C-alpha cells in the first residue's frame, strides 16, 4: 500500500504593516483616539504614515513616527492600503485630558 504524497507548504512572507495615505488637506493628528485629545500636528494630503495600532471601535488608527512619536488619526481621513487584519488593538489608551475651564 502506497501512502499519498504529503503537501509541501509554500514559503510565505511576513505581511508588511498597513500603510495609510492621508486624503484630506491638513488632516489633524492627535495625542489619542478622539477629538477630545489635543492636536499634535497636521498632515498634508498624500502623506503616507504606517499604522501600528487601532482603537477598539476601529475608527481611529495609531500611526508611527510623526514628529518623532506615535499619534492618532481618524479613519475618515485616510485610505487604507495593506493587510488590515494585522493591526492590533491598542489596549492602554489613556483617557483624554479634561476640557479647559
TORPA-4810 file (N, C-alpha, C, O; in nm, 3 decimals):
<nodes>
NODE_1_0.084_-0.117_0.000_0.000_0.000_0.000_0.088_0.124_0.000_0.181_0.136_0.080_X
NODE_2_0.058_0.213_-0.090_0.139_0.333_-0.104_0.068_0.450_-0.038_-0.052_0.468_-0.056_X
NODE_3_0.142_0.528_0.039_0.085_0.646_0.106_0.075_0.761_0.007_0.158_0.774_-0.082_X
NODE_4_-0.029_0.844_0.022_-0.039_0.960_-0.066_0.075_1.058_-0.037_0.123_1.065_0.076_X
NODE_5_0.117_1.131_-0.136_0.225_1.227_-0.113_0.180_1.337_-0.017_0.064_1.378_-0.017_X
NODE_6_0.272_1.382_0.063_0.241_1.491_0.155_0.268_1.623_0.085_0.363_1.638_0.008_X
NODE_7_0.182_1.719_0.115_0.197_1.851_0.055_0.311_1.925_0.123_0.324_1.923_0.246_X
NODE_8_0.390_1.990_0.044_0.497_2.074_0.098_0.445_2.216_0.105_0.407_2.274_0.004_X
NODE_9_0.443_2.274_0.227_0.392_2.410_0.238_0.479_2.507_0.159_0.601_2.496_0.157_X
NODE_10_0.414_2.602_0.097_0.486_2.707_0.026_0.535_2.811_0.125_0.466_2.842_0.221_X
NODE_11_0.653_2.865_0.101_0.700_2.970_0.192_0.610_3.093_0.182_0.566_3.132_0.073_X
NODE_12_0.586_3.151_0.296_0.505_3.274_0.298_0.587_3.385_0.358_0.662_3.365_0.453_X
NODE_13_0.572_3.502_0.302_0.643_3.617_0.354_0.565_3.680_0.468_0.443_3.664_0.477_X
NODE_14_0.632_3.751_0.551_0.565_3.825_0.658_0.497_3.946_0.597_0.561_4.023_0.526_X
NODE_15_0.366_3.963_0.624_0.299_4.079_0.565_0.357_4.210_0.617_0.397_4.221_0.733_X
NODE_16_0.362_4.306_0.530_0.410_4.438_0.569_0.304_4.509_0.652_0.185_4.481_0.635_X
NODE_17_0.342_4.600_0.739_0.243_4.675_0.813_0.157_4.757_0.716_0.207_4.801_0.612_X
NODE_18_0.031_4.778_0.749_-0.052_4.861_0.661_0.004_5.001_0.649_0.064_5.054_0.743_X
NODE_19_-0.016_5.059_0.535_0.022_5.198_0.513_-0.105_5.274_0.481_-0.187_5.228_0.402_X
NODE_20_-0.122_5.388_0.540_-0.241_5.469_0.518_-0.198_5.595_0.446_-0.092_5.650_0.475_X
NODE_21_-0.278_5.641_0.355_-0.248_5.763_0.281_-0.351_5.868_0.320_-0.471_5.846_0.303_X
NODE_22_-0.306_5.979_0.372_-0.396_6.086_0.411_-0.464_6.140_0.287_-0.398_6.165_0.186_X
NODE_23_-0.596_6.159_0.292_-0.669_6.200_0.173_-0.727_6.340_0.180_-0.781_6.390_0.081_X
NODE_24_-0.718_6.405_0.295_-0.771_6.541_0.307_-0.658_6.637_0.338_-0.558_6.601_0.401_X
NODE_25_-0.674_6.759_0.293_-0.573_6.861_0.325_-0.570_6.886_0.475_-0.674_6.887_0.541_X
NODE_26_-0.453_6.905_0.526_-0.432_6.938_0.667_-0.516_6.852_0.761_-0.598_6.903_0.839_X
NODE_27_-0.495_6.721_0.753_-0.562_6.628_0.843_-0.497_6.636_0.981_-0.375_6.621_0.993_X
NODE_28_-0.578_6.658_1.083_-0.525_6.665_1.220_-0.483_6.526_1.267_-0.554_6.428_1.244_X
NODE_29_-0.368_6.519_1.333_-0.329_6.400_1.407_-0.324_6.440_1.554_-0.282_6.551_1.588_X
NODE_30_-0.367_6.349_1.639_-0.390_6.382_1.781_-0.312_6.290_1.874_-0.256_6.189_1.833_X
NODE_31_-0.312_6.330_2.002_-0.243_6.251_2.105_-0.317_6.122_2.139_-0.258_6.030_2.196_X
NODE_32_-0.443_6.114_2.105_-0.523_5.995_2.135_-0.635_5.979_2.035_-0.653_6.063_1.946_X
NODE_33_-0.712_5.871_2.048_-0.816_5.837_1.950_-0.948_5.909_1.975_-1.044_5.849_2.025_X
NODE_34_-0.953_6.035_1.940_-1.076_6.112_1.954_-1.050_6.261_1.945_-0.937_6.306_1.963_X
NODE_35_-1.156_6.336_1.917_-1.139_6.481_1.902_-1.119_6.551_2.036_-1.085_6.670_2.038_X
NODE_36_-1.138_6.482_2.147_-1.111_6.541_2.279_-0.962_6.548_2.309_-0.921_6.618_2.402_X
NODE_37_-0.881_6.476_2.234_-0.736_6.478_2.254_-0.675_6.596_2.178_-0.725_6.634_2.073_X
NODE_38_-0.568_6.655_2.231_-0.505_6.768_2.164_-0.446_6.731_2.027_-0.400_6.619_2.007_X
NODE_39_-0.449_6.826_1.936_-0.387_6.810_1.804_-0.236_6.821_1.820_-0.187_6.913_1.886_X
NODE_40_-0.162_6.727_1.761_-0.017_6.729_1.763_0.036_6.809_1.645_0.123_6.895_1.660_X
NODE_41_-0.018_6.779_1.527_0.022_6.848_1.405_-0.083_6.818_1.299_-0.184_6.754_1.326_X
NODE_42_-0.058_6.866_1.177_-0.144_6.838_1.063_-0.060_6.775_0.953_0.058_6.808_0.937_X
NODE_43_-0.122_6.685_0.879_-0.053_6.621_0.767_-0.120_6.663_0.637_-0.242_6.672_0.629_X
NODE_44_-0.039_6.687_0.536_-0.091_6.724_0.404_-0.149_6.602_0.333_-0.113_6.488_0.363_X
NODE_45_-0.238_6.627_0.237_-0.293_6.520_0.154_-0.179_6.447_0.085_-0.083_6.509_0.040_X
NODE_46_-0.189_6.316_0.077_-0.086_6.235_0.013_0.024_6.189_0.106_0.108_6.110_0.064_X
NODE_47_0.027_6.236_0.230_0.129_6.193_0.325_0.105_6.047_0.361_-0.008_6.009_0.393_X
NODE_48_0.210_5.965_0.357_0.198_5.824_0.394_0.246_5.805_0.536_0.352_5.854_0.575_X
NODE_49_0.166_5.733_0.613_0.202_5.701_0.751_0.180_5.552_0.774_0.093_5.492_0.711_X
NODE_50_0.258_5.492_0.862_0.249_5.350_0.893_0.164_5.328_1.016_0.186_5.391_1.120_X
NODE_51_0.068_5.240_1.005_-0.023_5.211_1.116_0.043_5.111_1.211_0.101_5.011_1.167_X
NODE_52_0.034_5.140_1.342_0.089_5.049_1.443_-0.018_5.000_1.539_0.010_4.917_1.626_X
NODE_53_-0.142_5.049_1.526_-0.250_5.004_1.614_-0.382_5.069_1.576_-0.388_5.157_1.490_X
NODE_54_-0.488_5.022_1.644_-0.621_5.078_1.624_-0.693_5.083_1.758_-0.656_5.013_1.851_X
NODE_55_-0.796_5.168_1.767_-0.876_5.168_1.888_-0.980_5.056_1.880_-0.994_4.992_1.775_X
NODE_56_-1.052_5.032_1.989_-1.146_4.921_1.994_-1.255_4.933_1.888_-1.292_4.833_1.827_X
NODE_57_-1.306_5.053_1.865_-1.412_5.073_1.768_-1.362_5.063_1.624_-1.441_5.042_1.532_X
NODE_58_-1.231_5.076_1.603_-1.174_5.069_1.469_-1.192_5.194_1.386_-1.178_5.191_1.264_X
NODE_59_-1.225_5.306_1.453_-1.245_5.430_1.377_-1.131_5.530_1.395_-1.137_5.641_1.342_X
NODE_60_-1.027_5.491_1.469_-0.905_5.572_1.483_-0.786_5.478_1.470_-0.790_5.365_1.518_X
NODE_61_-0.681_5.527_1.403_-0.560_5.449_1.380_-0.442_5.515_1.449_-0.423_5.637_1.439_X
NODE_62_-0.364_5.436_1.519_-0.240_5.484_1.579_-0.132_5.469_1.473_-0.111_5.359_1.420_X
NODE_63_-0.065_5.579_1.441_0.035_5.577_1.335_0.172_5.615_1.390_0.184_5.687_1.489_X
NODE_64_0.271_5.564_1.323_0.408_5.578_1.372_0.482_5.695_1.311_0.475_5.726_1.192_X
NODE_65_0.552_5.755_1.400_0.666_5.839_1.369_0.629_5.972_1.302_0.686_6.009_1.199_X
NODE_66_0.536_6.042_1.360_0.505_6.179_1.320_0.565_6.268_1.428_0.531_6.257_1.546_X
NODE_67_0.654_6.355_1.389_0.730_6.438_1.483_0.800_6.354_1.590_0.810_6.394_1.706_X
NODE_68_0.847_6.236_1.550_0.926_6.151_1.639_0.845_6.063_1.732_0.903_5.998_1.818_X
NODE_69_0.713_6.057_1.718_0.634_5.973_1.808_0.511_5.917_1.740_0.483_5.945_1.623_X
NODE_70_0.436_5.837_1.817_0.311_5.780_1.769_0.197_5.878_1.794_0.190_5.941_1.900_X
NODE_71_0.109_5.890_1.696_-0.007_5.979_1.706_-0.128_5.903_1.652_-0.115_5.790_1.606_X
NODE_72_-0.245_5.965_1.659_-0.369_5.903_1.615_-0.433_5.986_1.505_-0.426_6.109_1.507_X
NODE_73_-0.497_5.917_1.409_-0.568_5.984_1.301_-0.701_5.912_1.278_-0.709_5.789_1.288_X
NODE_74_-0.802_5.988_1.248_-0.935_5.933_1.225_-0.939_5.852_1.096_-0.877_5.889_0.996_X
NODE_75_-1.011_5.741_1.099_-1.027_5.657_0.981_-1.093_5.733_0.866_-1.071_5.701_0.749_X
NODE_76_-1.174_5.834_0.898_-1.244_5.910_0.794_-1.150_5.997_0.713_-1.190_6.052_0.610_X
NODE_77_-1.024_6.012_0.757_-0.929_6.099_0.689_-0.826_6.025_0.606_-0.738_6.087_0.546_X
NODE_78_-0.835_5.892_0.601_-0.732_5.814_0.534_-0.792_5.710_0.441_-0.909_5.673_0.452_X
NODE_79_-0.708_5.664_0.348_-0.740_5.548_0.265_-0.643_5.438_0.304_-0.522_5.460_0.310_X
NODE_80_-0.695_5.321_0.331_-0.613_5.211_0.379_-0.557_5.129_0.264_-0.628_5.098_0.168_X
NODE_81_-0.430_5.096_0.272_-0.365_5.004_0.180_-0.287_4.905_0.264_-0.209_4.945_0.351_X
NODE_82_-0.306_4.776_0.240_-0.227_4.676_0.311_-0.313_4.579_0.389_-0.435_4.585_0.384_X
NODE_83_-0.247_4.489_0.463_-0.317_4.384_0.536_-0.377_4.435_0.668_-0.314_4.429_0.773_X
NODE_84_-0.498_4.485_0.661_-0.562_4.546_0.777_-0.581_4.448_0.893_-0.582_4.489_1.009_X
NODE_85_-0.595_4.320_0.862_-0.618_4.220_0.966_-0.500_4.206_1.061_-0.514_4.143_1.166_X
NODE_86_-0.384_4.262_1.027_-0.267_4.251_1.113_-0.258_4.363_1.216_-0.170_4.360_1.302_X
NODE_87_-0.348_4.460_1.210_-0.341_4.575_1.301_-0.397_4.536_1.437_-0.514_4.496_1.447_X
NODE_88_-0.315_4.546_1.540_-0.357_4.509_1.675_-0.433_4.622_1.743_-0.408_4.740_1.716_X
NODE_89_-0.525_4.585_1.830_-0.598_4.684_1.910_-0.506_4.736_2.020_-0.438_4.659_2.087_X
NODE_90_-0.505_4.867_2.039_-0.428_4.929_2.146_-0.515_4.928_2.271_-0.623_4.985_2.273_X
NODE_91_-0.466_4.862_2.376_-0.546_4.842_2.497_-0.521_4.946_2.605_-0.606_4.967_2.691_X
NODE_92_-0.406_5.011_2.602_-0.368_5.103_2.710_-0.382_5.249_2.667_-0.289_5.328_2.682_X
NODE_93_-0.498_5.286_2.614_-0.521_5.424_2.571_-0.557_5.508_2.693_-0.655_5.478_2.761_X
NODE_94_-0.479_5.612_2.722_-0.513_5.697_2.838_-0.638_5.778_2.807_-0.668_5.805_2.691_X
NODE_95_-0.711_5.816_2.912_-0.831_5.898_2.888_-0.791_6.035_2.836_-0.679_6.080_2.859_X
NODE_96_-0.882_6.101_2.765_-0.850_6.236_2.716_-0.837_6.333_2.832_-0.893_6.310_2.939_X
NODE_97_-0.762_6.440_2.813_-0.748_6.539_2.919_-0.882_6.609_2.942_-0.965_6.615_2.852_X
NODE_98_-0.902_6.661_3.063_-1.028_6.733_3.089_-1.035_6.860_3.005_-0.932_6.921_2.976_X
NODE_99_-1.156_6.900_2.968_-1.169_7.024_2.891_-1.124_7.143_2.975_-1.133_7.140_3.098_X
NODE_100_-1.075_7.248_2.910_-1.032_7.366_2.986_-1.151_7.432_3.056_-1.264_7.424_3.006_X
NODE_101_-1.128_7.495_3.168_-1.239_7.556_3.244_-1.302_7.673_3.171_-1.396_7.734_3.222_X
</nodes>
